[in-house]
Structure formats: C-alpha cells, structure tokens
Amino acid sequence: MEKKVIVIGAGLAGLSAAMSLAKSGVFIYLVSLLPARRSHSVCAQGGINAAISDKNGDSPILHSFETIKGGDFLADQPPTLEMCLNAPYIIKMLDQIGCLFNRDENGDIDFRGFGGTLFKRTAYVNSSTGQQLIYSLDEQVRRLEEKNKVKRFENHEFIKLIKDKKNRARGAVFQNHNDLNIFALFADAVVIATGGLGLIFGKSTNSYACTGVANSILFTQGMKLANPEFIQIHPTAILGEDKLRLISEAVRAEGARIWVYGDETKEIEFPDGTMKKCGQSNEKWFFLEEMYPEYKNLVPRDIAAREILKVCELGLGIDKKNQVYLDATHLSDETLKKVETPLNIYQKFRDEDPKKVPMKVFVAVHYTMGGAYVDWPAIDDVDRDKRFRQMSNIEGLFNIGESDYLYHGANRLGANALLACIFSGLVAAKEIPRYIDKNSEELKEESPDVKEEIETEEKKKFKLLHQRGDENVYDLHQEMASLMLNNVTVKRNNKDLKDTLDKLIKIESRIKNIQLVDKSTTLNQSYIFARQFPYMLKYAMAITLGAIKRDESRGSHFKKEFSKRDDKKYLKTTLATYNEKINDIEISYKDVDVRHFDPIDRTYQKQQKIPDIKNYKNFEKVL
Ligand SMILES: Cc1cc2nc3c(=O)[nH]c(=O)nc-3n(C[C@H](O)[C@H](O)[C@H](O)COP(=O)(O)OP(=O)(O)OC[C@H]3O[C@@H](n4cnc5c(N)ncnc54)[C@H](O)[C@@H]3O)c2cc1C
C-alpha cells in the first residue's frame, strides 16, 4: 500500500521533508498557509552554516561545540553534533540542485564569518540566501508534483490534528482561507513545519504568518512544548510602524560596526564585572569591540542585544532613544554588494542611504529556540531503532524546522536555523517510512471517522462569526503583545513575569466577548485572526510560565535577580504540558544530554580552549 504523509508548512523545513519523502516513494499532501515561495524562509538573508574544509582549522566537531556553547549548553548534544556533521553534505546537495552560492576566486563556495565563531563557515548567496534555497528546493518539489507524488494545498490553515483510537496522528483538519471551508485529509503520519511565532510579540522581524498557532493547537491536543521561554532577540533591526525589519548579521560579518557617541562621565559594567568608562565624550564608541576584543561585533545575539540595551539605558542611544548606529559607510563597493538586500530595505523604509550615513538600529524579537518537544534517539542508544527522531510525544506526529526545539538550546547562532530546517526535514523523511513500516498492520485500519469533528469545527466557526460582545480581537492582541514585548524579552524579572501571566489569564477570560464586524465567509481576515488569537495567547502563557519557573540566566533568558547560569538546577530542558481538565499549563524538566562536551563557562571576551569531544564514534548520514 502506498505510504501517505501530510506535511504542513512549505518553508525550508517542509520542502526538505516533502522532497525527500516523495523521492523515496511516499505520497505527500503539502499544505500551507502561504505558497512555498512566500514562506517566511524566503526572508533569510545571511547564509547557512557548514564547516566544510579544515584548511583553517575548522571542522564539524568545532561547529557543533560552538553551537552548543552558543546555546549556553542547553541543547541536547547528539542531535546538534549530527546536524553539524551532516552540514557539509547538505551544502553539497543544495549546490547540486542549483542553489547559486557565492564563489571565491578559485570557484569554490565562499564562506563568510557569522556570530559566535571566529571561523568563516557560512555559505551564502549575497544577502538573499533564504530565497535562493527556497527556489531550489521548491523546484525539486514541483518536479515531484508533476509526477503526481505531491499534491499541494496553498492558502489552507491547519486547525486540528486527527488521532486514531490509539492516539496516533492519522490526519488533519484544515480551513481554506478563501471561503473558510473546513475539510480533512488522512495519512499514515503528519509532519508539522510551521515556523516561528513572532506575532505573539506584535512587532518582530518575522512575517505576519509566524503565529505559533499550529504548535499551540497541538499543545492543547496533547503535544508537549520544550523550552518555550527561549526567544531570540536580534540586536540589529530597523524600527517601523508596522513591523521590525532585520539588518542581517551578515552586514556585521562583512565589516559593519556598531557604535554610539561615548560619554566618559558614565560607567558601564564590562563582561569581566569591572566598571569602565563609556568611551570618550563625543567620540565614536565601538562598545562591542571594546567589550569583546576577539569576537567584536559578532558576539552571539543574546549578548549583543543585552549590551545594546544596557548602553541605551545609560542614555547613550542616538538622541537618547533606544537606537544605536550600525555603520557600513566605510565598506568597499564590492563588499556592499554582498549585503545589498538589507541595505536596500533600509533605504526604502528609512529614506536614507546606508552607504553614506550610518543606519539606526535596535533590538527585535527574531526567533524561537523552543518549540515542539521531539525525540532524538542517539546513534549509540540501545533503543535507537525502536524510537523515531523528530517525532513528538504523539505517535506519528513529527515536528521540524523552527517549530521544533532541538538544536539551538538557549540561544541560536546565526545561520544555524536554515541548516536545522533542512537537516530536520531530511531526518524526518528518513524516520517516517520506518515508522510507517513498523506500524503497518495498525495503520491499515480505516481512517478515523471525523464527521463529528468537522461538524464541531463548523459550529465553532458559526459561533465565532456571530457571537456578540464588546471586545475587539485586535485590541486584545495588542494588549497581549505589549505585555510580552515589555516583560518577556531581553530582561525579565519574576514580579513582571507573574504580573504578565495574571494579565494574560484575564485577557483569556475576555475572548468570549469578541465580536466581529465582518461576518462573511469570503476572505474574512478578522475571523481568521480571531480564531487564531486564543492559541497565540495560550502559547504566550507557556512562554511566560517557562520564564517564571526558570530562576537563572542562560542564553536569551536573563533575570537580573538570578543573573548567573545555574547548571545544578537548570541544566534541563523545560517541558510544558497542557492540562485540558483544568485549562492549565504544567511545567516539568528533563536532563539535557551532555554526553559529548562538559559544560564550561560561556565567555566571548577571549577565545576559549575547545574541549575534546567524548563518546563519539560515528554518525548517521541523512544524504
Ligand atoms: C528576516 C530574517 C532573516 C533570517 N536570516 C537567516 C539566515 O540568514 N540564516 C539562518 O540560518 N536563519 C535565518 N533566519 C531564520 C530562518 O529564516 C527561519 O528560522 C527559517 O527559515 C524557518 O523555516 P521553517 O521552514 O521552519 O518555517 P517558515 O519558513 O516560516 O515556513 C513555515 C510554513 O508553514 C506555513 N504555516 C504556518 N502556520 C501554518 C498553519 N497553521 N497551517 C498551515 N500552514 C502553516 C507557512 O505558510 C509556511 O509555509 C532569518 C529569520 C528572519 C526573520
């Protein structure tokens, strides 16, 4: 019998899984809100990491160590190691399917530097890497579509998982965004590849489709979330009325420098704990370069974002506002060409030429390290063949890309996300046929009857369209987003976090009073937003509760009252479970798998000695 899989999401993760599964003979329903080429992955600018050659001393093992250290030792080490070991093969595959990576003078793929490393290991296509990768993978999927191995549904949103009597994922319910029609698809397994959740914070560098809603729906259906409290704040974005636009780390990798005017009457705490003068009055103060002489403007994002905020809090931001300069004016034309996209974006939205005047930037919500909890049996685990990588705690439900939690720990290093998306997609594509074979007898049983479930969803639709009340869903969203932005980003403290959670609970009690002006079933955006909003709110609660419970500072999670990492208590993955009976979220912890590298202090003031890898013999190739 032909194997069938539903892949939900057509960004880089979903496309990788769909391509690889379809090539291995599995029939794919590829369902997404946005068309593949408009998925958020298309915005990725800077590049994709892989330690290809060792001519400068780099290696995949070093890549994995720096990724683990970048994530403040919260990432489980076996999956991160395997991702880095597979990275060179992934770059080769991308090259073979036509991704036009920049080349060096010898015609080899060129690599640029990026945050959290002193090696150049980021392959790139000027500053539109995501677009080129999406086009290359989408082309492959289109070929398979031509051969009737893939059937696409665009403009369709996942609204519910279908489970069989044994609680296995067997299909999903979708809603067509054009006419709000609700229908179900059935399969042997389901893959979620629905990306990030920036909209929970209102303005972010993410696209509006990054809501986190699919994962949140699944959360309320029993899927565990892991490390929800770890949200990446990017140091350099342009402020905008509508959203925040990223100025990629690639711009700093190519030599742009962050500065403000110094003030020698003020002092700031340096990373070694000493208080030092804030540069010289009225002179450019390149504070990151002074604080981190080795990594300079390419310290990991959590650190750069905190230093920028600290400088602005001292009143040293441009015009005493929350803004610092990002200066690319000294770069050569040839270099500027490599980062043209973000510079053009800046010119378009700020009406100033960044080649002539320094850009004004500030920190912005950018990425979610946490996500669906997924399993990762390591190569040398005795039960490796009994378990399935990338499978959530719901059997047959796989989760990949930015919507899983697996590879980045407490902070993601730049250019590792695209790698993780493609890698996790390829991993899932290897595991799923094995899962289906192993359960083939039981999966032969008829698909569950979903008539009742569809009727329930139809009733919910009718109710939401026609309910009466005095709440506006966009106002409620704004309230939630402001709370999250103010209290659950760069700096957190328990008082404000608890206050935020209380207020989120109060917002939840007002949802029943939302009234929609538009009651039509054609292109009704406000209905869709109102259907999504309760799930954004639920995810916001999981993020906040995870942050409340973690009394330490690690990577992107910083609490002033607990300013140190506490490995004794919190070298653990947070697990959030939804308790339907009491509509509450429960937090528990699972030890982090640190079998390859002992956690060390995480410093970027100077280079640290890289420890030898332990317990490593071999790895599984995904290609
Ligand atoms: C501006 C910007 C620049 C970046 N640059 C880089 C970079 O240079 N290097 C790097 O490594 N990382 C970068 N990142 C991060 C990286 O781009 C993302 O993490 C990655 O592209 C996410 O891919 P994905 O496939 O997981 O999700 P997405 O690309 O977000 O795809 C999600 C898919 O799911 C669909 N979807 C969502 N919800 C639903 C639903 N409920 N039902 C059905 N479909 C749904 C969407 O329509 C889409 O097709 C950048 C991020 C930003 C914001």
The ligand as a MOL file (V3000), in Angstrom:
LIG
                    3D

  0  0  0     0  0            999 V3000
M  V30 BEGIN CTAB
M  V30 COUNTS 53 58 0 0 0
M  V30 BEGIN ATOM
M  V30 1 C 14.4610 38.3800 8.4830 0
M  V30 2 C 15.0520 37.0580 8.8350 0
M  V30 3 C 16.2720 36.6750 8.3130 0
M  V30 4 C 16.8160 35.4310 8.6380 0
M  V30 5 N 18.0290 35.0730 8.1160 0
M  V30 6 C 18.5490 33.8580 8.4260 0
M  V30 7 C 19.8040 33.4420 7.8890 0
M  V30 8 O 20.4470 34.1600 7.1390 0
M  V30 9 N 20.2630 32.2180 8.2250 0
M  V30 10 C 19.5860 31.3730 9.0570 0
M  V30 11 O 20.0550 30.2640 9.3170 0
M  V30 12 N 18.3770 31.7420 9.5570 0
M  V30 13 C 17.8490 32.9470 9.2590 0
M  V30 14 N 16.6320 33.3040 9.7840 0
M  V30 15 C 15.8150 32.2810 10.4660 0
M  V30 16 C 15.2030 31.3470 9.4080 0
M  V30 17 O 14.8740 32.0890 8.2670 0
M  V30 18 C 13.9460 30.6330 9.8940 0
M  V30 19 O 14.1740 30.0670 11.1460 0
M  V30 20 C 13.5690 29.5210 8.9290 0
M  V30 21 O 13.5130 29.9980 7.6100 0
M  V30 22 C 12.2410 28.8880 9.3170 0
M  V30 23 O 11.9090 27.9330 8.3390 0
M  V30 24 P 10.6940 26.9450 8.5550 0
M  V30 25 O 10.6070 26.1060 7.3520 0
M  V30 26 O 10.8100 26.2890 9.8660 0
M  V30 27 O 9.4460 27.9210 8.6640 0
M  V30 28 P 8.8200 29.0350 7.5900 0
M  V30 29 O 9.7900 29.3160 6.5410 0
M  V30 30 O 8.3310 30.0820 8.4690 0
M  V30 31 O 7.6790 28.1980 6.9790 0
M  V30 32 C 6.5170 27.8920 7.6970 0
M  V30 33 C 5.4810 27.3580 6.7380 0
M  V30 34 O 4.3490 26.9350 7.4850 0
M  V30 35 C 3.1750 27.5460 6.9740 0
M  V30 36 N 2.2540 27.6570 8.0940 0
M  V30 37 C 2.4090 28.3460 9.2420 0
M  V30 38 N 1.3590 28.1370 10.0470 0
M  V30 39 C 0.5360 27.2930 9.3980 0
M  V30 40 C -0.7090 26.6950 9.7170 0
M  V30 41 N -1.3050 26.9000 10.8850 0
M  V30 42 N -1.2900 25.8930 8.7940 0
M  V30 43 C -0.6900 25.6580 7.5960 0
M  V30 44 N 0.4890 26.1880 7.2610 0
M  V30 45 C 1.0970 26.9920 8.1510 0
M  V30 46 C 3.6580 28.8400 6.3700 0
M  V30 47 O 2.7580 29.3150 5.4010 0
M  V30 48 C 4.9740 28.3730 5.7490 0
M  V30 49 O 4.7200 27.7450 4.5140 0
M  V30 50 C 16.1110 34.5640 9.4980 0
M  V30 51 C 14.8910 34.9550 10.0410 0
M  V30 52 C 14.3830 36.2050 9.7440 0
M  V30 53 C 13.1300 36.6280 10.4160 0
M  V30 END ATOM
M  V30 BEGIN BOND
M  V30 1 1 1 2
M  V30 2 1 2 3
M  V30 3 2 2 52
M  V30 4 2 3 4
M  V30 5 1 4 5
M  V30 6 1 4 50
M  V30 7 2 5 6
M  V30 8 1 6 7
M  V30 9 1 6 13
M  V30 10 2 7 8
M  V30 11 1 7 9
M  V30 12 1 9 10
M  V30 13 2 10 11
M  V30 14 1 10 12
M  V30 15 2 12 13
M  V30 16 1 13 14
M  V30 17 1 14 15
M  V30 18 1 14 50
M  V30 19 1 15 16
M  V30 20 1 16 17
M  V30 21 1 16 18
M  V30 22 1 18 19
M  V30 23 1 18 20
M  V30 24 1 20 21
M  V30 25 1 20 22
M  V30 26 1 22 23
M  V30 27 1 23 24
M  V30 28 2 24 25
M  V30 29 1 24 26
M  V30 30 1 24 27
M  V30 31 1 27 28
M  V30 32 2 28 29
M  V30 33 1 28 30
M  V30 34 1 28 31
M  V30 35 1 31 32
M  V30 36 1 32 33
M  V30 37 1 33 34
M  V30 38 1 33 48
M  V30 39 1 34 35
M  V30 40 1 35 36
M  V30 41 1 35 46
M  V30 42 1 36 37
M  V30 43 1 36 45
M  V30 44 2 37 38
M  V30 45 1 38 39
M  V30 46 1 39 40
M  V30 47 2 39 45
M  V30 48 1 40 41
M  V30 49 2 40 42
M  V30 50 1 42 43
M  V30 51 2 43 44
M  V30 52 1 44 45
M  V30 53 1 46 47
M  V30 54 1 46 48
M  V30 55 1 48 49
M  V30 56 2 50 51
M  V30 57 1 51 52
M  V30 58 1 52 53
M  V30 END BOND
M  V30 END CTAB
M  END
